[in-house]
């Protein structure tokens, strides 16, 4: 592909690449760095792009590989830290965030935050498989190309990741299990001032696929306020050390 053609088509895919990186790592700054590195690699490899896949698939592959390399260099996240990051001890800090009248709570955004947090407790490949299939709805064949594996390997990786994530949700989330240790959605919504609590919480119990749909419906790139999620990611990341 000629550089001029690449520059012409790239803007069409930038938002999706940013959303992909954000879904994979959560942290805004890390996601920006990943996209920047992916684009540098893409520019360097333009002569190798033969059109055997779509440009989007090729760019997704490079971005996902950069993110996986990044995740391999970090510790997998401890699920208990995710609970502690937003427990009652942090209520004052959250209430302070709500002091800004432009900040509102949206349960879909928080469910999306939880999806990425639990994803970061999986293997990087398993987390990537979940993001590609469940968040971006890529067909198995295309997702396998993104990860540069056979479709059968991808299906196996996805199946294992779904099983582990579903088990984690069942033991952790109060929207799924009344005895779950994490009740962040309810607590954070109640902390929000009237008129800024967003849509009501989903009905209990929330099936796994319905929870994935909530995360998928949450916008993570573009014209959306991510300040609460940025705060929670920063708190969770800090407590993982």
Residue pairs with C-beta under 8 A, 6 or more apart in sequence:
1 46
1 49
1 51
1 55
2 46
3 43
3 46
6 42
6 43
6 46
6 55
9 55
10 39
13 55
13 56
13 59
14 35
15 221
15 222
16 56
16 60
16 136
16 221
17 35
17 38
17 39
17 59
17 60
17 63
18 31
18 32
18 35
18 221
19 220
19 221
19 222
20 60
20 63
20 64
20 67
20 131
20 136
21 30
21 31
21 32
21 34
21 35
21 38
21 63
21 67
22 28
22 31
22 116
22 220
22 221
23 112
23 115
23 116
23 119
23 131
23 135
23 136
23 220
24 31
24 34
24 64
24 67
24 68
24 71
24 116
24 119
24 127
24 128
24 131
25 31
25 34
25 67
25 70
25 71
25 116
25 120
26 113
26 116
26 117
26 120
26 229
26 233
26 236
26 237
27 233
27 234
27 237
28 226
28 230
28 233
30 70
34 63
34 66
34 67
34 70
35 63
37 66
38 59
38 62
38 63
38 65
38 66
41 62
41 66
42 58
42 59
42 62
45 62
49 55
49 58
53 61
53 142
53 145
57 142
57 145
57 146
60 132
60 138
60 146
61 145
61 146
61 147
61 148
64 128
64 132
64 146
64 147
65 148
67 124
67 128
68 124
68 125
68 128
71 120
71 124
71 127
72 124
75 240
76 120
76 121
76 122
76 123
77 117
77 120
77 121
77 236
77 240
78 121
78 240
79 117
79 118
79 121
79 168
79 172
80 181
81 236
81 239
81 240
82 114
82 117
82 118
82 172
82 182
82 236
83 172
83 181
83 182
83 184
84 239
85 232
85 235
85 236
85 239
86 94
86 182
86 184
86 187
86 188
86 232
86 235
87 184
88 187
90 235
91 187
91 191
93 231
93 235
94 188
94 191
94 228
94 231
95 191
97 103
97 227
97 228
97 231
98 191
98 192
98 193
98 196
100 227
101 196
102 225
103 196
103 225
103 227
103 228
104 192
104 196
104 197
104 198
104 225
105 188
105 189
105 191
105 192
105 196
105 197
105 198
105 228
106 198
106 199
106 218
107 185
107 189
107 198
107 199
107 200
107 201
107 202
107 214
108 198
108 199
108 214
108 215
108 217
108 218
109 218
109 224
109 226
109 228
109 229
110 184
110 185
110 188
110 228
110 229
110 232
111 185
111 211
111 214
111 215
111 218
112 214
112 215
112 218
112 220
112 229
113 229
113 232
113 233
114 173
114 182
114 184
114 215
115 135
115 211
115 212
115 215
116 233
117 233
117 236
118 165
118 168
118 169
118 172
119 127
119 130
119 131
119 165
120 127
121 168
122 130
122 161
122 164
122 165
123 161
125 147
125 157
126 157
126 158
126 160
126 161
126 164
127 161
128 146
128 147
129 143
129 147
129 154
129 157
129 158
129 161
130 158
130 161
130 162
130 165
132 138
132 143
132 146
132 147
133 140
133 143
133 158
134 162
134 212
134 215
134 216
135 212
135 215
135 216
137 216
138 146
140 151
140 154
140 155
140 158
141 151
143 154
143 158
144 150
144 151
144 153
144 154
147 154
147 157
149 157
162 208
165 208
166 208
169 176
169 208
169 211
170 176
170 177
170 180
171 177
171 180
171 181
172 180
172 181
172 182
173 180
173 182
173 206
173 211
174 180
174 181
174 182
174 183
174 185
174 186
175 185
175 201
175 202
175 204
175 205
175 206
175 211
176 205
176 206
176 208
176 211
177 205
178 204
185 201
186 201
188 228
189 197
189 198
189 201
190 197
192 198
202 210
202 214
206 214
220 226
